[in-house]
Every structure is written in C-alpha cells, then in structure tokens.
Amino acid sequence: MHPDILELRNIAIVADLTVECALRRKESRGIHYSLDYPPGPIPSGDENPAQDTILLRGLR
C-alpha cells in the first residue's frame, strides 16, 4: 500500500476520533467551548480534576 494512502487513512481516523470526543464532551475545555451545557463549578485543587477522554478504535 502506498505511504500516502496510509497517511490519509491515519488523518481520517484522527479527525473522526477528534469529532467523536468533542461530541461526547459535556464541559468546555480549552478552545472547545460548549453552549449546550451550563458551566459547572470551577475545580480547585484535586476536588474535581479534568479527566482525559480515551477512545479505542481498531484498524479498519
């Protein structure tokens, strides 16, 4: 398989995962601002640390 095709596939997978994570996120984070959900309390210290979003996707 040509390297350009592999790179295009990888870019498409990353784009798909980025959109899926953004749609699942309930809070605003960084430049991803959500108008659909009211702002929550601002976490201070370890009370409510931000969590990473992890999606696992097999090769297609």
Buried (B, 14 or more C-beta within 10 A) or exposed (E): EEEEEEEEEEEEEEEEBEEEBEEEBEEBEEEEEBEEEEEEEEEEEEEEEEEEEEEEEEEE
